[in-house]
Amino acid sequence: MGKQQKRVKAEVDEPSTPAVASAADDGIPALAEREAAQSSFLVSAGTYERILYGIEGRFVGEQLTLNPQFIFPAHIGCIKAVSVGGRYLASGSTDEVIKLYDLKKRVELGSLHEHKGSITSLHFHGHTHLLSASEDGAICIFRTKDWEPLKVLKGHKGSVNSIAIHPSGKVALSVSQDRTVILWNLLTGQRASRTKTPQVGEIVAWSPSGSLYAIAYATEIQLHSVGQSESVATIFCRQRILSMLIVTLKGQDYVLAGCQDKRIHIYSTGGAELASVQCHDNRIKGLSSVDLAFPDGSIHTVLVTVSSDGRIKAWKLDDLIDPVAITSASAPSSSTKEAPELKVEPLAVYNADVRLTCVAASSNAY
């Protein structure tokens, strides 16, 4: 599997009106509802220094701890993307290679060499399929059963900056340096629509329910509802956005932006800034979340952040959002109320003492 894989070319149709297919269709299966980790979770993080980290989060008594499970040089270039699907971990780098690992057996499975440019984005759909994007403008779909490349999606004329798979597994979004967003039909490997964006889209993300998606530009986020061509809200950020995540707490969606100013900015889906939290001593490069069973038996979402300051931090999402959630959940962007700066302590901190670039939190820690 370490040798170069055969390329598979996907035919691309003319743009058409997109529709999210039902989970009952054939093709990539829908994800089951996300289950909470019972005793531990895994944080996988990449670095500029080419080192891949695997950090286990586990409660010892009432205290959450973050301890290293593996640390090793994985690439010969900066690691730009990591993703976990079940027992599998994938990392992508400026060396144009995707490395694969079996977390249960703690072995390297090999490498994928389908791309001819730096790997920019990796996303598993469950444990059955992996999507990868690259500066070469291509998106590849791999089947984890044998790591065969099922499709190579070609529709962008520039580097693909980010990809996001709908929770149904039937469609995916990609944004590119060519200032377009493409909706892909994953059942056929063809594009459903191609739309110009006002700026270069740097990050795209779906909400957990799949009813909403967001596109992050340099200092702006546009929110879109499925089935509507126009954005439903626009978030104007005073800082450069380096990472983004849509989370759900108590039935309400929130947009989290990790920024150049060392803060996480919390926004309503109406576009209003609800609060900000200084989480690190340098820019925030990655956000990820996982559901965890706490010692008292309650289940909460844990937010994991990584920064160029070298620290991996775990936060209780309730601590970040509850102070502003009651009155501001649906606040519109026109709200004139100044967003408060919250003082929140993390649940746990691990100092890697390297420049962290990307992160993936997963409920499986082997």
Disulfide bonds with the S-S distance in Angstrom:
none
